[in-house]
């Protein structure tokens, strides 16, 4: 199991916007819903939108490019024009560090 630290918990505010983080030349979107953290790939599966710059609506992230949406915990598309899921990872916490296993097989819970 690999370990890739994405960011610290205090870098992700709860609210209406996601957080975009670039680690080792890969962009990720990080979300805080209550006391839970989620990480997905930053790039929308439909176009060039950055999910890390998107608006959080309930438990969905809205892509700023075409306003399609994805379910944050699963990465599944919930509003057209998005039809393909985005990669999500299991989030691990170590103190105030948020990390993922970048080698985790793709899954859409």
PyMOL CGO cylinders between C-alpha atoms (Angstrom):
from pymol import cmd
from pymol.cgo import CYLINDER

trace = [
    CYLINDER, 0.00, 0.00, 0.00, 1.36, 3.37, -1.01, 0.3, 1, 1, 1, 1, 1, 1,
    CYLINDER, 1.36, 3.37, -1.01, 0.86, 6.53, 0.96, 0.3, 1, 1, 1, 1, 1, 1,
    CYLINDER, 0.86, 6.53, 0.96, 0.43, 9.95, -0.57, 0.3, 1, 1, 1, 1, 1, 1,
    CYLINDER, 0.43, 9.95, -0.57, -0.19, 12.89, 1.73, 0.3, 1, 1, 1, 1, 1, 1,
    CYLINDER, -0.19, 12.89, 1.73, -2.69, 15.19, 0.05, 0.3, 1, 1, 1, 1, 1, 1,
    CYLINDER, -2.69, 15.19, 0.05, -2.93, 18.04, 2.56, 0.3, 1, 1, 1, 1, 1, 1,
    CYLINDER, -2.93, 18.04, 2.56, -3.71, 18.90, 6.18, 0.3, 1, 1, 1, 1, 1, 1,
    CYLINDER, -3.71, 18.90, 6.18, -7.22, 18.98, 7.57, 0.3, 1, 1, 1, 1, 1, 1,
    CYLINDER, -7.22, 18.98, 7.57, -6.94, 22.69, 8.41, 0.3, 1, 1, 1, 1, 1, 1,
    CYLINDER, -6.94, 22.69, 8.41, -6.40, 23.41, 4.70, 0.3, 1, 1, 1, 1, 1, 1,
    CYLINDER, -6.40, 23.41, 4.70, -9.90, 22.16, 3.85, 0.3, 1, 1, 1, 1, 1, 1,
    CYLINDER, -9.90, 22.16, 3.85, -12.74, 24.33, 5.04, 0.3, 1, 1, 1, 1, 1, 1,
    CYLINDER, -12.74, 24.33, 5.04, -16.26, 23.09, 5.39, 0.3, 1, 1, 1, 1, 1, 1,
    CYLINDER, -16.26, 23.09, 5.39, -18.50, 25.13, 3.18, 0.3, 1, 1, 1, 1, 1, 1,
    CYLINDER, -18.50, 25.13, 3.18, -19.70, 25.59, -0.33, 0.3, 1, 1, 1, 1, 1, 1,
    CYLINDER, -19.70, 25.59, -0.33, -16.39, 25.20, -2.15, 0.3, 1, 1, 1, 1, 1, 1,
    CYLINDER, -16.39, 25.20, -2.15, -14.02, 22.30, -2.68, 0.3, 1, 1, 1, 1, 1, 1,
    CYLINDER, -14.02, 22.30, -2.68, -10.24, 22.62, -2.31, 0.3, 1, 1, 1, 1, 1, 1,
    CYLINDER, -10.24, 22.62, -2.31, -7.86, 22.00, -5.22, 0.3, 1, 1, 1, 1, 1, 1,
    CYLINDER, -7.86, 22.00, -5.22, -4.51, 20.45, -4.27, 0.3, 1, 1, 1, 1, 1, 1,
    CYLINDER, -4.51, 20.45, -4.27, -1.62, 19.48, -6.56, 0.3, 1, 1, 1, 1, 1, 1,
    CYLINDER, -1.62, 19.48, -6.56, 0.68, 16.71, -5.33, 0.3, 1, 1, 1, 1, 1, 1,
    CYLINDER, 0.68, 16.71, -5.33, 3.44, 15.21, -7.46, 0.3, 1, 1, 1, 1, 1, 1,
    CYLINDER, 3.44, 15.21, -7.46, 2.05, 16.83, -10.65, 0.3, 1, 1, 1, 1, 1, 1,
    CYLINDER, 2.05, 16.83, -10.65, -1.45, 15.42, -10.12, 0.3, 1, 1, 1, 1, 1, 1,
    CYLINDER, -1.45, 15.42, -10.12, -4.41, 17.63, -9.16, 0.3, 1, 1, 1, 1, 1, 1,
    CYLINDER, -4.41, 17.63, -9.16, -6.92, 16.41, -6.59, 0.3, 1, 1, 1, 1, 1, 1,
    CYLINDER, -6.92, 16.41, -6.59, -10.18, 17.82, -5.26, 0.3, 1, 1, 1, 1, 1, 1,
    CYLINDER, -10.18, 17.82, -5.26, -10.63, 17.61, -1.50, 0.3, 1, 1, 1, 1, 1, 1,
    CYLINDER, -10.63, 17.61, -1.50, -13.99, 18.01, 0.19, 0.3, 1, 1, 1, 1, 1, 1,
    CYLINDER, -13.99, 18.01, 0.19, -15.16, 18.34, 3.78, 0.3, 1, 1, 1, 1, 1, 1,
    CYLINDER, -15.16, 18.34, 3.78, -18.71, 17.32, 4.55, 0.3, 1, 1, 1, 1, 1, 1,
    CYLINDER, -18.71, 17.32, 4.55, -19.25, 17.70, 8.29, 0.3, 1, 1, 1, 1, 1, 1,
    CYLINDER, -19.25, 17.70, 8.29, -16.47, 15.75, 9.98, 0.3, 1, 1, 1, 1, 1, 1,
    CYLINDER, -16.47, 15.75, 9.98, -15.73, 13.58, 6.90, 0.3, 1, 1, 1, 1, 1, 1,
    CYLINDER, -15.73, 13.58, 6.90, -13.11, 14.24, 4.22, 0.3, 1, 1, 1, 1, 1, 1,
    CYLINDER, -13.11, 14.24, 4.22, -13.20, 13.01, 0.63, 0.3, 1, 1, 1, 1, 1, 1,
    CYLINDER, -13.20, 13.01, 0.63, -10.67, 13.04, -2.22, 0.3, 1, 1, 1, 1, 1, 1,
    CYLINDER, -10.67, 13.04, -2.22, -11.34, 12.72, -5.93, 0.3, 1, 1, 1, 1, 1, 1,
    CYLINDER, -11.34, 12.72, -5.93, -9.39, 13.41, -9.06, 0.3, 1, 1, 1, 1, 1, 1,
    CYLINDER, -9.39, 13.41, -9.06, -9.66, 17.13, -9.86, 0.3, 1, 1, 1, 1, 1, 1,
    CYLINDER, -9.66, 17.13, -9.86, -10.44, 16.82, -13.57, 0.3, 1, 1, 1, 1, 1, 1,
    CYLINDER, -10.44, 16.82, -13.57, -14.10, 16.44, -14.50, 0.3, 1, 1, 1, 1, 1, 1,
    CYLINDER, -14.10, 16.44, -14.50, -14.78, 13.33, -16.57, 0.3, 1, 1, 1, 1, 1, 1,
    CYLINDER, -14.78, 13.33, -16.57, -16.85, 15.39, -19.02, 0.3, 1, 1, 1, 1, 1, 1,
    CYLINDER, -16.85, 15.39, -19.02, -14.55, 18.27, -19.89, 0.3, 1, 1, 1, 1, 1, 1,
    CYLINDER, -14.55, 18.27, -19.89, -11.75, 20.54, -18.71, 0.3, 1, 1, 1, 1, 1, 1,
    CYLINDER, -11.75, 20.54, -18.71, -13.45, 21.62, -15.47, 0.3, 1, 1, 1, 1, 1, 1,
    CYLINDER, -13.45, 21.62, -15.47, -11.63, 21.60, -12.13, 0.3, 1, 1, 1, 1, 1, 1,
    CYLINDER, -11.63, 21.60, -12.13, -13.78, 19.94, -9.47, 0.3, 1, 1, 1, 1, 1, 1,
    CYLINDER, -13.78, 19.94, -9.47, -11.51, 21.48, -6.84, 0.3, 1, 1, 1, 1, 1, 1,
    CYLINDER, -11.51, 21.48, -6.84, -12.85, 24.85, -7.94, 0.3, 1, 1, 1, 1, 1, 1,
    CYLINDER, -12.85, 24.85, -7.94, -16.46, 23.64, -7.94, 0.3, 1, 1, 1, 1, 1, 1,
    CYLINDER, -16.46, 23.64, -7.94, -19.44, 24.43, -5.79, 0.3, 1, 1, 1, 1, 1, 1,
    CYLINDER, -19.44, 24.43, -5.79, -20.55, 21.90, -3.15, 0.3, 1, 1, 1, 1, 1, 1,
    CYLINDER, -20.55, 21.90, -3.15, -24.31, 21.41, -3.13, 0.3, 1, 1, 1, 1, 1, 1,
    CYLINDER, -24.31, 21.41, -3.13, -25.36, 18.98, -0.40, 0.3, 1, 1, 1, 1, 1, 1,
    CYLINDER, -25.36, 18.98, -0.40, -23.20, 15.89, -1.01, 0.3, 1, 1, 1, 1, 1, 1,
    CYLINDER, -23.20, 15.89, -1.01, -22.54, 16.75, -4.67, 0.3, 1, 1, 1, 1, 1, 1,
    CYLINDER, -22.54, 16.75, -4.67, -19.82, 18.73, -6.41, 0.3, 1, 1, 1, 1, 1, 1,
    CYLINDER, -19.82, 18.73, -6.41, -20.81, 20.89, -9.34, 0.3, 1, 1, 1, 1, 1, 1,
    CYLINDER, -20.81, 20.89, -9.34, -18.29, 21.19, -12.15, 0.3, 1, 1, 1, 1, 1, 1,
    CYLINDER, -18.29, 21.19, -12.15, -17.67, 24.87, -12.94, 0.3, 1, 1, 1, 1, 1, 1,
    CYLINDER, -17.67, 24.87, -12.94, -17.29, 24.08, -16.67, 0.3, 1, 1, 1, 1, 1, 1,
    CYLINDER, -17.29, 24.08, -16.67, -20.71, 22.65, -17.64, 0.3, 1, 1, 1, 1, 1, 1,
    CYLINDER, -20.71, 22.65, -17.64, -22.47, 22.57, -14.23, 0.3, 1, 1, 1, 1, 1, 1,
    CYLINDER, -22.47, 22.57, -14.23, -22.78, 18.79, -14.25, 0.3, 1, 1, 1, 1, 1, 1,
    CYLINDER, -22.78, 18.79, -14.25, -22.57, 17.16, -10.82, 0.3, 1, 1, 1, 1, 1, 1,
    CYLINDER, -22.57, 17.16, -10.82, -21.01, 14.18, -9.07, 0.3, 1, 1, 1, 1, 1, 1,
    CYLINDER, -21.01, 14.18, -9.07, -21.82, 12.46, -5.77, 0.3, 1, 1, 1, 1, 1, 1,
    CYLINDER, -21.82, 12.46, -5.77, -18.80, 13.31, -3.61, 0.3, 1, 1, 1, 1, 1, 1,
    CYLINDER, -18.80, 13.31, -3.61, -18.55, 10.04, -1.63, 0.3, 1, 1, 1, 1, 1, 1,
    CYLINDER, -18.55, 10.04, -1.63, -18.83, 7.79, -4.70, 0.3, 1, 1, 1, 1, 1, 1,
    CYLINDER, -18.83, 7.79, -4.70, -17.76, 9.85, -7.71, 0.3, 1, 1, 1, 1, 1, 1,
    CYLINDER, -17.76, 9.85, -7.71, -20.91, 8.82, -9.58, 0.3, 1, 1, 1, 1, 1, 1,
    CYLINDER, -20.91, 8.82, -9.58, -22.45, 11.38, -11.94, 0.3, 1, 1, 1, 1, 1, 1,
    CYLINDER, -22.45, 11.38, -11.94, -25.73, 12.83, -10.68, 0.3, 1, 1, 1, 1, 1, 1,
    CYLINDER, -25.73, 12.83, -10.68, -26.54, 15.59, -13.18, 0.3, 1, 1, 1, 1, 1, 1,
    CYLINDER, -26.54, 15.59, -13.18, -25.93, 15.81, -16.94, 0.3, 1, 1, 1, 1, 1, 1,
    CYLINDER, -25.93, 15.81, -16.94, -23.96, 16.47, -18.99, 0.3, 1, 1, 1, 1, 1, 1,
    CYLINDER, -23.96, 16.47, -18.99, -21.69, 14.31, -16.80, 0.3, 1, 1, 1, 1, 1, 1,
    CYLINDER, -21.69, 14.31, -16.80, -22.18, 10.60, -17.50, 0.3, 1, 1, 1, 1, 1, 1,
    CYLINDER, -22.18, 10.60, -17.50, -18.88, 8.97, -16.49, 0.3, 1, 1, 1, 1, 1, 1,
    CYLINDER, -18.88, 8.97, -16.49, -17.81, 8.70, -12.83, 0.3, 1, 1, 1, 1, 1, 1,
    CYLINDER, -17.81, 8.70, -12.83, -14.67, 10.32, -11.45, 0.3, 1, 1, 1, 1, 1, 1,
    CYLINDER, -14.67, 10.32, -11.45, -12.03, 8.44, -9.45, 0.3, 1, 1, 1, 1, 1, 1,
    CYLINDER, -12.03, 8.44, -9.45, -12.41, 8.68, -5.68, 0.3, 1, 1, 1, 1, 1, 1,
    CYLINDER, -12.41, 8.68, -5.68, -10.05, 7.31, -3.05, 0.3, 1, 1, 1, 1, 1, 1,
    CYLINDER, -10.05, 7.31, -3.05, -10.48, 6.07, 0.48, 0.3, 1, 1, 1, 1, 1, 1,
    CYLINDER, -10.48, 6.07, 0.48, -9.32, 8.86, 2.77, 0.3, 1, 1, 1, 1, 1, 1,
    CYLINDER, -9.32, 8.86, 2.77, -7.03, 8.06, 5.68, 0.3, 1, 1, 1, 1, 1, 1,
    CYLINDER, -7.03, 8.06, 5.68, -6.31, 10.45, 8.53, 0.3, 1, 1, 1, 1, 1, 1,
    CYLINDER, -6.31, 10.45, 8.53, -3.05, 10.48, 10.46, 0.3, 1, 1, 1, 1, 1, 1,
    CYLINDER, -3.05, 10.48, 10.46, -3.32, 13.25, 13.00, 0.3, 1, 1, 1, 1, 1, 1,
    CYLINDER, -3.32, 13.25, 13.00, -4.10, 16.28, 10.86, 0.3, 1, 1, 1, 1, 1, 1,
    CYLINDER, -4.10, 16.28, 10.86, -2.81, 14.76, 7.61, 0.3, 1, 1, 1, 1, 1, 1,
    CYLINDER, -2.81, 14.76, 7.61, -5.17, 13.59, 4.88, 0.3, 1, 1, 1, 1, 1, 1,
    CYLINDER, -5.17, 13.59, 4.88, -3.65, 10.82, 2.80, 0.3, 1, 1, 1, 1, 1, 1,
    CYLINDER, -3.65, 10.82, 2.80, -4.68, 8.29, 0.17, 0.3, 1, 1, 1, 1, 1, 1,
    CYLINDER, -4.68, 8.29, 0.17, -3.22, 5.18, -1.40, 0.3, 1, 1, 1, 1, 1, 1,
    CYLINDER, -3.22, 5.18, -1.40, -2.69, 6.27, -5.02, 0.3, 1, 1, 1, 1, 1, 1,
    CYLINDER, -2.69, 6.27, -5.02, -2.45, 2.61, -6.04, 0.3, 1, 1, 1, 1, 1, 1,
    CYLINDER, -2.45, 2.61, -6.04, -5.95, 1.82, -4.78, 0.3, 1, 1, 1, 1, 1, 1,
    CYLINDER, -5.95, 1.82, -4.78, -7.88, 0.21, -7.63, 0.3, 1, 1, 1, 1, 1, 1,
    CYLINDER, -7.88, 0.21, -7.63, -10.44, 2.48, -9.29, 0.3, 1, 1, 1, 1, 1, 1,
    CYLINDER, -10.44, 2.48, -9.29, -13.78, 2.15, -7.65, 0.3, 1, 1, 1, 1, 1, 1,
    CYLINDER, -13.78, 2.15, -7.65, -16.96, 4.09, -7.55, 0.3, 1, 1, 1, 1, 1, 1,
    CYLINDER, -16.96, 4.09, -7.55, -18.59, 3.17, -4.31, 0.3, 1, 1, 1, 1, 1, 1,
]
cmd.load_cgo(trace, "trace")
